[in-house]
Amino acid sequence: MTLVAGVDTSTQSCKIVIRDAATGALRRSGRAAHPEGAEVDPAAWWSAFQQAADAAGGLDDVAAVAVGGQQHGMVALDAEGQVIRPALLWNDTRSAGAAEQLIRELGDGDRAAGARAWVGAIGSVPVASLTVTKLRWLAETEPEGAARLAAVALPHDWLTWRLAGAAGLDGLVTDRSDVSGTGYWSPFDEAYRLDLLAAALGRPVGDLPKLPRVLGPSESGGRVAAAGPGAGLGAGGAILGPGAGDNAAAALGLGLRKGDVAVSIGTSGVVSAISSKPIADESGLVTGFADATGRYLPLACTLNGARVIEAVAGFLGVSYQEFDRLALSAPPGAGGLVMVPYLEGERTPNKPHASGAWHGWRLGNSTPAHAARAAVEGLCCLLADGLSAIERQGLEVSRLFLIGGGANSEAVRQIAPTVFGREVVVPPPGEYVADGAARQAAWTATGELPVWPREGTQVVAGKPAPVVRQQYDEVKELTLGA
């Protein structure tokens, strides 16, 4: 029996699954928490990986390892491979101003022209999440750190590099799915856009930092270092897969095919689809990313996800189970109470400085049940806007998957179909990013992408409630900072 390991180095934690390469059967797993915040010392990721590996019973007996990771995070390295400053994560919005600068600069001062130019170059309009904007922020705000910059990596690149022994900057590797979210790689040309990176950093092309080598979907990134210091790595030697961005890894874990759309509710919310060609959306709502198989993964990403439910449950002083009961006891439309859930600003639409808001508050809907219902409906409306943006790109939607920690909420599962206006497919709870990484590891080790069965999937339908989105659309532009 050949075992493979999949790693998910996410915003909140590191998860590791160890599966049978042939059947996908789960053999062991482990996890460890990451620090909170929008910037993190990458050393914390390595420590969490070691703890998770130890909790999973070690990796001595695995044939291959692949890492899925949170996208966009900027890991800045000096010539010795040392981290210059804590990594800026995808949800750090300090570079929102830098994003606007980059858009206007490429359009010679005209924002609309700049947005078109960026979409034509990388398939996306820069927002604060993209790595290129964080590099501009670094160059302007911390010029001494920028002057030391010798290489730039993403979280999954850095962890893969550490697993390989971190012997030198030439060993940095990435994959097309994750690098497509940097803002300086083109899904149209399958190549880095060094001119855009140079513009962001204010450096000539010949003086740019080292960028990771982009591996093919099943190309090996080397082997785990024989003397690796990680807990449970033993003598090393396991093959390293190319890894992937978290959304692409989740799509691989789910086995998504053309016509499938995944709505993932985690720290962020993501609506992603499988496409046979790259997408260019000038509105900026849909980003034209690549996937982990050689195809493309256009997606709409929100800053706000499951923490909306966490926040409102905490505000009401109830458990998640009680929150679900309350939400499902209130009528569709929550009696006219609407929550716009921009609690951490927002990316889709691009309103990084917006705040959340309640609208339509009356004596008749001033109950915990109405508040809970409005929170779930607001979150679903935010994601439904992302789904509509995906459909406007001409992508078919034959199946709609609901995944992520937020999908564990019974209220979300029952209310989502009424807001989306279609049934949703709910796979069993699982670590789909780590599972996708494990599936990729098996592909790298054996040369064939395995088909792993999945049992326990539910299909949830509900009577469409168009009043919910109608109410939401009427007030969503009224939020502070929008």
MINU-70305 format. One line per field, with one value per residue (C-alpha): residue number from 1; z, x, y. Coordinates in nm, 4 decimals, padded with zeros to 6 digits, always signed. Each point is the difference from the previous one (the first is absolute). Example, Ala and Ser with C-alpha at 12.3 -4.5 7.8 and 13.67 -1.06 7.14 Angstrom:
2
k	c(1,2)
zz	c(+00.7800,-00.0660)
xx	c(+01.2300,+00.1370)
yy	c(-00.4500,+00.3440)
//
This chain:
482
k	c(1,2,3,4,5,6,7,8,9,10,11,12,13,14,15,16,17,18,19,20,21,22,23,24,25,26,27,28,29,30,31,32,33,34,35,36,37,38,39,40,41,42,43,44,45,46,47,48,49,50,51,52,53,54,55,56,57,58,59,60,61,62,63,64,65,66,67,68,69,70,71,72,73,74,75,76,77,78,79,80,81,82,83,84,85,86,87,88,89,90,91,92,93,94,95,96,97,98,99,100,101,102,103,104,105,106,107,108,109,110,111,112,113,114,115,116,117,118,119,120,121,122,123,124,125,126,127,128,129,130,131,132,133,134,135,136,137,138,139,140,141,142,143,144,145,146,147,148,149,150,151,152,153,154,155,156,157,158,159,160,161,162,163,164,165,166,167,168,169,170,171,172,173,174,175,176,177,178,179,180,181,182,183,184,185,186,187,188,189,190,191,192,193,194,195,196,197,198,199,200,201,202,203,204,205,206,207,208,209,210,211,212,213,214,215,216,217,218,219,220,221,222,223,224,225,226,227,228,229,230,231,232,233,234,235,236,237,238,239,240,241,242,243,244,245,246,247,248,249,250,251,252,253,254,255,256,257,258,259,260,261,262,263,264,265,266,267,268,269,270,271,272,273,274,275,276,277,278,279,280,281,282,283,284,285,286,287,288,289,290,291,292,293,294,295,296,297,298,299,300,301,302,303,304,305,306,307,308,309,310,311,312,313,314,315,316,317,318,319,320,321,322,323,324,325,326,327,328,329,330,331,332,333,334,335,336,337,338,339,340,341,342,343,344,345,346,347,348,349,350,351,352,353,354,355,356,357,358,359,360,361,362,363,364,365,366,367,368,369,370,371,372,373,374,375,376,377,378,379,380,381,382,383,384,385,386,387,388,389,390,391,392,393,394,395,396,397,398,399,400,401,402,403,404,405,406,407,408,409,410,411,412,413,414,415,416,417,418,419,420,421,422,423,424,425,426,427,428,429,430,431,432,433,434,435,436,437,438,439,440,441,442,443,444,445,446,447,448,449,450,451,452,453,454,455,456,457,458,459,460,461,462,463,464,465,466,467,468,469,470,471,472,473,474,475,476,477,478,479,480,481,482)
zz	c(+00.0000,-00.1046,+00.2321,-00.0941,+00.2099,-00.0782,+00.1920,+00.0315,+00.1375,+00.0322,+00.1648,+00.3270,+00.0273,-00.1555,-00.0826,-00.1201,-00.1385,-00.0845,-00.2549,-00.1989,-00.3428,-00.1823,+00.1837,+00.1774,+00.3318,+00.2935,+00.2218,+00.2410,+00.0428,+00.2161,+00.0425,+00.1847,+00.0300,-00.1682,+00.1708,-00.0625,-00.1945,-00.3515,+00.0208,+00.1302,+00.0419,-00.2338,+00.2772,+00.1602,-00.3076,+00.0311,+00.3697,-00.0677,-00.2767,+00.2381,+00.2619,-00.2552,-00.1416,+00.3484,+00.0717,-00.3252,+00.1178,-00.2040,-00.3708,-00.0010,-00.2036,-00.2671,-00.3600,-00.0954,+00.1568,-00.1545,+00.1588,-00.0607,+00.1417,+00.0516,-00.3107,-00.0509,+00.3215,-00.0489,+00.1418,-00.0489,+00.0172,+00.0009,-00.1808,+00.2847,-00.0107,+00.3227,+00.0356,-00.0172,+00.1725,+00.1075,-00.3011,-00.1079,-00.0409,-00.2588,+00.2463,+00.0833,-00.1645,+00.0582,-00.3679,-00.1246,-00.0893,-00.1802,-00.2072,-00.1149,-00.0855,-00.2144,-00.1868,-00.0852,-00.0900,-00.2597,-00.1455,-00.0043,+00.2635,-00.1411,+00.2403,-00.2525,-00.2524,+00.2711,+00.1042,-00.3619,-00.0342,+00.3157,-00.1026,-00.3400,+00.1683,+00.2924,-00.0212,+00.3183,+00.1289,+00.2971,+00.3455,+00.3394,+00.0142,-00.2945,+00.0735,-00.2513,+00.2042,+00.3188,-00.1726,-00.0998,+00.3624,+00.1169,-00.2440,+00.1108,+00.3724,+00.0943,-00.2560,+00.2086,-00.0021,-00.3708,-00.0670,+00.1615,-00.2058,-00.1872,-00.0506,+00.0323,+00.0875,+00.0830,+00.3176,-00.1726,-00.1892,+00.3224,+00.1873,-00.2945,-00.0065,+00.3713,-00.0469,-00.2720,+00.2378,-00.0945,-00.1455,-00.2237,-00.1797,-00.3247,+00.1669,+00.0270,-00.2009,-00.0423,-00.2198,-00.2570,+00.2202,+00.2835,-00.2124,-00.2066,+00.3072,+00.0373,-00.2558,-00.1941,-00.1826,-00.3104,-00.0492,-00.3681,-00.0547,+00.2895,+00.0923,+00.2469,-00.0908,+00.1206,-00.1295,+00.2478,+00.2872,-00.0937,-00.0019,+00.3417,+00.1602,-00.1917,-00.1181,-00.3479,-00.1342,+00.0332,+00.3741,+00.1091,+00.2881,-00.0649,-00.0810,+00.0555,-00.2959,-00.1164,-00.0060,-00.2130,+00.1604,+00.0990,-00.0221,+00.2992,+00.2051,+00.1367,+00.3132,+00.3709,+00.1366,+00.1494,+00.3026,+00.0245,+00.3539,-00.0114,+00.2487,-00.1521,-00.3224,+00.0826,-00.2671,-00.2535,-00.3678,-00.0694,-00.3366,+00.0157,-00.2233,-00.1478,+00.2458,-00.0775,+00.1147,+00.2480,-00.2366,-00.2756,+00.2500,+00.1249,-00.3589,-00.0445,+00.3268,-00.1090,-00.3475,-00.1616,-00.3730,-00.2607,+00.1070,+00.3705,+00.2247,+00.3588,+00.2652,+00.2834,+00.3320,+00.2087,+00.1380,-00.3370,-00.2396,-00.3449,-00.3048,-00.2547,-00.3283,-00.2372,-00.3417,-00.3049,-00.0862,+00.1978,+00.1007,-00.0239,+00.1967,-00.0287,+00.2915,+00.2261,+00.1823,-00.1528,+00.0132,-00.2832,+00.1921,-00.1165,+00.1590,+00.1082,-00.3031,-00.2985,-00.0309,+00.1543,+00.3184,-00.0321,+00.3410,+00.2011,+00.3500,+00.2972,+00.3077,+00.2175,+00.0558,+00.2943,+00.2498,-00.0737,+00.1682,+00.2770,+00.0642,+00.0115,+00.2111,+00.2431,-00.0060,+00.0828,+00.2644,-00.1398,-00.1141,-00.3681,+00.0459,+00.1611,-00.2705,-00.2676,+00.1844,+00.0324,-00.3658,-00.1261,+00.2270,-00.1668,-00.3366,-00.3324,-00.0300,+00.3803,+00.0161,-00.2050,+00.2105,-00.2261,+00.0977,-00.2395,+00.1318,-00.0925,+00.3471,-00.1222,-00.2953,-00.3232,-00.3160,-00.2084,-00.0485,+00.0528,+00.3118,+00.2307,+00.2405,+00.0241,+00.3196,+00.0709,+00.0484,+00.1026,-00.1909,+00.0455,+00.3776,+00.1435,+00.3182,-00.1714,-00.1029,+00.3128,+00.1071,+00.0125,-00.2563,-00.2575,+00.0603,-00.0487,-00.3168,-00.1407,+00.0626,-00.1930,-00.2795,-00.0246,-00.0263,-00.2634,-00.1960,+00.0007,-00.1446,-00.2418,-00.1451,-00.0651,-00.1674,-00.2239,-00.0986,-00.0951,-00.2116,-00.1812,-00.1354,-00.1955,+00.2268,+00.0384,+00.3452,+00.0026,+00.3601,+00.2939,+00.2812,+00.3505,+00.1996,+00.2741,+00.3713,-00.0541,-00.1794,+00.3315,+00.1068,-00.0439,-00.0485,-00.2843,-00.1676,+00.0170,-00.0867,-00.2792,-00.2587,+00.0657,-00.0684,-00.2907,-00.1592,-00.0634,+00.1885,+00.1520,+00.0269,+00.3473,+00.0190,+00.3376,+00.2260,-00.0887,-00.0520,-00.3733,-00.0435,+00.1726,-00.1883,-00.3311,+00.0956,+00.0881,-00.3352,-00.1730,+00.2010,-00.1257,-00.3561,+00.0369,+00.1513,-00.2433,-00.3186,-00.0001,+00.1562,+00.2184,+00.0192,+00.3632,+00.0892,+00.2321,+00.2058,+00.2098,-00.2391,+00.0549,-00.2410,+00.1695,-00.1721,+00.1176,-00.1289,-00.1596,+00.1987,-00.2424,+00.2639,+00.1841,-00.2816,-00.0920,+00.3518,+00.0035,-00.3378,+00.1153,+00.2950,-00.0660,-00.1383,+00.3105,+00.2257,+00.1577,-00.1996,-00.3075)
xx	c(+00.0000,+00.1370,-00.0778,-00.0019,-00.0341,-00.1956,+00.0644,-00.2272,+00.1914,-00.3031,-00.0625,-00.1106,+00.1861,+00.2113,-00.1844,+00.1626,-00.1771,+00.1695,-00.1858,+00.0363,+00.1221,-00.2137,-00.3309,+00.0123,-00.0820,+00.0936,+00.2613,+00.0976,-00.0219,+00.1240,-00.0369,+00.1461,-00.1091,+00.1551,+00.0191,-00.2828,+00.0539,+00.0537,+00.3792,+00.1864,+00.3624,+00.0372,+00.1917,-00.3429,-00.1091,+00.3026,-00.0634,-00.3659,+00.1004,+00.2319,-00.2747,-00.2567,+00.2408,+00.0665,-00.3760,-00.0443,+00.2444,+00.2923,+00.0723,+00.2761,-00.2041,-00.1469,+00.1182,-00.0938,-00.1088,-00.1720,-00.0936,-00.3154,+00.0070,-00.1721,+00.0480,+00.1637,+00.2008,+00.3306,+00.3042,+00.2973,+00.3456,+00.3490,+00.3049,+00.0630,-00.3575,-00.0951,-00.3487,+00.0238,-00.3305,-00.3148,-00.1936,-00.2897,-00.3010,-00.2763,-00.2350,+00.2390,-00.1623,+00.2819,+00.0908,-00.3417,+00.1473,+00.2875,-00.2505,-00.1648,+00.3377,+00.0966,-00.3309,+00.0205,+00.3684,-00.0575,-00.2801,+00.2084,-00.2303,-00.3249,-00.1347,-00.2300,+00.2833,+00.2293,-00.2506,-00.0311,+00.3779,+00.0426,-00.2738,+00.1632,+00.3332,-00.0858,-00.3763,-00.0683,-00.0280,+00.2331,-00.1570,+00.1684,+00.0101,+00.2379,+00.3716,+00.0988,-00.1808,+00.1749,+00.3356,-00.0856,-00.1001,+00.3340,+00.1978,-00.1769,-00.0481,+00.3075,+00.2666,+00.2841,-00.1700,-00.0741,+00.3673,+00.0913,-00.2577,+00.1716,-00.2927,-00.3791,-00.1965,-00.3585,-00.0895,-00.0184,+00.3234,+00.1811,-00.1199,+00.0886,+00.3450,+00.0467,-00.0970,+00.2632,+00.2636,-00.0039,+00.3491,-00.0093,-00.2299,+00.0387,-00.1989,-00.3176,-00.2874,-00.3688,-00.2892,-00.2155,-00.3113,+00.1639,+00.2253,-00.3018,-00.1133,+00.3173,-00.0803,+00.3223,-00.0684,-00.2156,-00.2442,-00.0111,+00.3749,+00.0690,+00.2950,+00.1108,-00.0700,+00.3262,-00.0991,-00.2888,+00.2207,+00.2591,-00.2668,-00.1243,+00.3444,+00.1394,+00.2956,+00.1324,-00.0800,+00.3653,-00.0047,-00.3057,-00.0172,+00.0140,-00.3365,-00.0872,+00.0200,-00.3525,-00.0551,-00.2466,-00.3094,+00.1731,+00.3648,+00.2178,+00.1411,+00.2802,+00.0020,-00.0389,+00.3458,+00.1680,+00.1078,-00.3227,-00.0583,-00.3767,-00.1643,-00.0736,+00.1943,+00.2427,+00.2619,-00.1916,+00.0000,-00.3731,-00.0793,-00.1276,-00.2932,-00.0327,-00.2731,-00.2834,-00.1950,-00.2709,-00.2945,+00.1646,+00.0922,-00.3597,-00.1244,+00.2401,-00.1158,-00.3627,+00.0738,-00.1770,-00.0689,-00.1319,-00.3382,+00.0784,+00.0147,+00.1240,-00.1172,+00.2494,-00.0751,+00.3130,+00.1877,-00.0824,-00.2785,+00.0882,-00.2106,+00.2113,-00.0680,+00.1881,+00.0759,+00.1842,+00.1268,+00.1271,-00.2549,+00.0396,-00.2625,+00.0507,-00.2356,+00.2601,-00.2572,+00.1262,+00.3704,+00.1489,+00.2018,+00.1374,-00.0781,+00.2190,-00.0683,+00.0924,-00.3423,-00.1269,-00.1819,-00.1796,-00.1237,-00.1616,+00.1415,-00.1494,+00.1885,-00.2936,-00.0964,-00.0788,+00.1155,-00.3208,-00.1879,+00.2600,-00.0336,-00.3800,-00.0221,+00.2414,-00.1981,-00.3170,+00.1825,-00.1088,+00.1688,+00.0222,-00.2734,-00.2310,+00.0899,-00.1113,-00.3249,-00.0723,+00.0763,-00.2229,-00.2867,-00.0268,-00.1773,+00.1817,+00.0935,+00.0309,-00.3015,+00.1808,+00.3186,+00.3073,+00.3633,+00.2726,+00.2940,+00.3006,+00.1465,+00.3611,-00.0415,-00.0714,+00.1719,-00.3052,-00.1084,+00.3325,-00.0767,+00.2987,-00.1023,-00.3713,-00.1650,-00.2930,-00.3489,-00.3522,-00.2955,-00.3765,+00.0080,-00.3510,-00.1741,-00.1487,+00.3375,+00.1967,+00.0567,+00.3066,-00.1681,-00.0383,+00.3582,+00.1365,-00.2066,+00.1121,+00.3664,-00.0228,-00.2018,+00.2454,+00.2950,-00.1795,-00.0931,+00.3641,+00.0981,-00.2951,+00.1362,+00.3241,-00.1940,-00.1786,+00.3349,+00.1267,-00.3101,+00.0435,+00.3279,-00.2007,+00.0903,-00.2665,-00.1096,-00.1276,+00.0908,+00.0541,+00.2168,-00.0105,+00.3173,+00.2169,-00.0493,-00.3049,-00.1725,-00.0109,-00.2733,-00.3452,-00.1405,+00.2430,-00.0793,-00.3749,-00.0020,+00.2609,-00.2289,-00.2736,+00.2423,+00.1890,-00.3266,+00.1272,+00.0817,+00.3436,+00.2216,+00.1520,+00.2896,+00.0794,+00.2110,+00.3645,+00.3326,-00.0368,+00.3100,+00.2152,-00.1815,+00.0719,+00.3650,+00.0090,-00.1586,+00.2644,+00.2732,-00.1328,+00.0007,+00.3612,+00.1090,-00.1785,-00.0349,-00.3803,-00.2656,-00.2008,-00.3792,-00.1030,-00.3624,-00.1920,-00.2971,-00.2535,-00.0778,-00.3358,-00.2137,-00.1940,-00.2837,-00.2158,-00.2749,+00.1600,-00.0589,+00.0758,-00.1023,+00.3256,+00.2277,-00.2383,+00.0233,+00.3763,+00.0505,-00.1995,+00.2306,+00.3422,+00.1419,-00.1030,+00.2740,+00.2585,+00.3215,-00.1566)
yy	c(+00.0000,+00.3404,+00.2906,+00.3674,+00.3148,+00.3147,+00.3210,+00.3028,+00.2986,+00.2257,+00.3342,-00.1545,-00.3304,-00.2731,-00.3220,-00.3218,-00.3059,-00.3278,-00.2091,-00.3206,+00.1105,-00.2566,+00.0219,+00.3351,-00.1668,+00.2233,-00.1635,+00.2783,+00.3754,+00.2852,+00.3729,+00.2973,+00.3613,+00.3027,+00.3387,+00.2433,+00.3183,+00.1290,-00.0292,-00.3038,-00.1037,-00.3021,-00.1766,-00.0519,-00.1979,-00.2262,-00.0533,-00.0807,-00.2409,-00.1840,-00.0253,-00.1170,-00.2585,-00.1310,-00.0139,-00.1965,-00.2656,+00.1275,-00.0054,-00.2613,-00.2477,+00.2295,-00.0166,+00.3555,+00.3292,+00.3022,+00.3319,+00.1996,+00.3496,+00.3317,+00.2101,+00.3394,+00.0254,+00.1849,-00.1779,+00.2341,-00.1622,+00.1463,-00.1402,-00.2467,-00.1310,+00.1757,+00.1471,+00.3803,+00.0770,-00.1870,-00.1249,+00.2201,-00.2294,+00.0171,+00.1735,+00.2842,+00.3027,+00.2509,-00.0259,+00.1156,+00.3384,-00.1689,-00.1984,+00.3219,+00.1491,-00.2979,+00.0021,+00.3690,-00.0150,-00.2711,+00.2136,+00.3210,+00.1465,-00.1406,-00.2626,-00.1673,-00.0282,-00.1320,-00.2668,-00.1148,-00.0140,-00.2066,-00.2420,-00.0394,-00.0713,-00.2289,-00.0645,+00.1973,+00.3554,+00.0598,+00.0128,+00.0093,-00.3802,-00.0459,-00.0330,+00.2677,+00.2654,-00.1115,+00.0353,+00.3571,+00.0638,-00.1429,+00.2151,+00.3177,-00.0641,-00.2045,+00.0940,-00.1449,-00.3397,+00.0320,+00.0740,-00.3358,-00.1890,-00.2847,-00.2393,-00.0044,-00.3125,-00.0922,-00.1922,-00.3385,+00.0719,+00.0823,-00.3092,-00.2258,+00.1620,-00.0630,-00.3642,-00.0276,+00.1343,+00.3699,-00.0409,+00.3071,+00.2403,-00.1972,-00.2787,+00.2065,-00.1499,+00.0755,-00.1101,+00.1755,+00.0132,+00.1909,+00.2189,+00.1102,+00.1953,+00.2056,+00.2700,-00.0559,-00.3294,-00.0339,-00.2900,+00.0962,-00.0398,-00.2407,+00.2224,+00.2657,+00.3620,+00.1487,+00.3430,+00.0121,-00.1146,+00.2610,+00.2704,-00.1074,+00.0061,+00.2971,-00.2075,-00.0767,-00.3471,-00.1003,+00.0726,-00.1959,-00.2495,-00.3727,-00.1569,-00.3677,-00.2368,-00.0860,-00.3767,-00.1940,-00.1581,-00.3258,+00.1042,-00.0784,+00.2849,-00.2185,-00.2118,+00.0543,+00.0732,-00.3065,+00.2014,+00.1959,+00.1276,-00.0455,-00.2335,-00.3369,+00.0607,-00.2757,-00.0627,+00.2091,-00.0899,+00.0332,+00.1568,+00.3572,+00.0882,+00.3499,+00.0949,+00.2430,+00.2999,-00.0898,+00.0407,-00.2023,-00.2709,-00.0110,-00.0352,-00.2906,-00.1538,+00.0251,-00.1329,+00.2958,-00.0185,+00.2418,+00.1339,-00.0360,+00.3055,-00.0101,+00.2440,-00.0222,+00.1705,+00.0159,+00.2995,+00.1512,-00.0878,-00.1320,-00.0795,-00.1880,-00.1777,-00.2265,+00.1495,-00.1312,+00.3489,+00.2995,+00.2632,+00.3784,+00.1976,+00.3748,+00.0626,-00.1562,-00.2127,-00.3249,-00.0736,-00.2026,-00.2561,-00.3350,-00.3362,-00.2915,-00.2236,+00.2181,+00.1647,+00.3238,+00.0973,+00.3336,+00.1008,+00.2733,+00.0365,+00.1817,+00.1144,-00.1021,-00.3615,-00.2236,+00.2610,+00.1907,-00.2836,-00.0163,+00.3736,+00.0086,-00.3166,+00.1640,+00.3237,-00.1942,-00.2032,-00.3382,-00.3208,-00.0880,-00.2578,+00.2545,+00.2525,-00.2478,-00.0678,+00.3710,+00.0743,-00.2796,+00.1070,+00.3428,+00.0498,+00.0494,+00.3644,+00.0295,+00.2283,+00.2653,-00.0028,+00.0001,-00.0437,+00.1132,-00.2063,+00.2167,-00.0571,-00.0037,+00.2330,-00.1818,-00.1202,-00.0972,+00.2720,+00.1782,+00.2054,-00.0558,+00.2773,-00.0853,-00.1186,-00.2269,+00.1394,-00.0948,+00.1457,-00.0151,-00.0405,+00.0254,-00.1013,-00.3027,-00.1474,+00.0938,-00.3590,-00.2278,-00.2275,+00.2783,+00.1148,-00.3520,-00.0489,+00.3366,-00.0868,-00.3275,+00.1577,+00.2910,-00.2369,-00.2086,+00.3145,+00.1088,-00.3394,+00.0033,+00.3245,-00.1876,-00.2812,+00.2505,+00.1506,-00.3478,-00.0654,+00.3331,-00.1373,-00.2577,-00.2911,-00.2660,-00.1104,-00.3563,-00.0877,+00.2340,-00.1360,+00.1475,-00.0618,+00.1487,+00.0392,+00.2195,-00.2866,-00.1854,+00.2423,-00.1530,+00.3499,+00.0692,-00.3313,+00.0594,+00.3710,-00.0016,-00.1706,+00.2570,+00.2858,-00.1600,-00.1107,-00.3535,-00.3174,-00.0394,-00.3068,-00.0353,-00.2483,-00.1544,+00.2242,-00.0334,+00.1698,+00.0475,+00.2174,-00.2607,-00.2772,+00.1723,+00.0335,-00.3721,-00.0863,+00.2101,-00.1744,-00.3353,+00.1366,+00.1124,-00.3310,-00.2345,+00.2043,-00.0401,+00.2226,-00.2399,-00.0065,-00.0247,-00.0853,+00.2306,-00.1166,+00.1861,+00.2868,+00.1711,+00.1990,+00.2803,+00.1828,+00.2869,+00.2213,+00.3100,+00.3200,+00.2870,+00.2558,-00.0679,+00.1167,+00.2782,+00.1445,-00.0460,+00.1684,+00.3020,+00.0741,-00.1497,+00.3257,+00.1941,-00.1384,+00.2297,+00.0301,-00.1595)
//
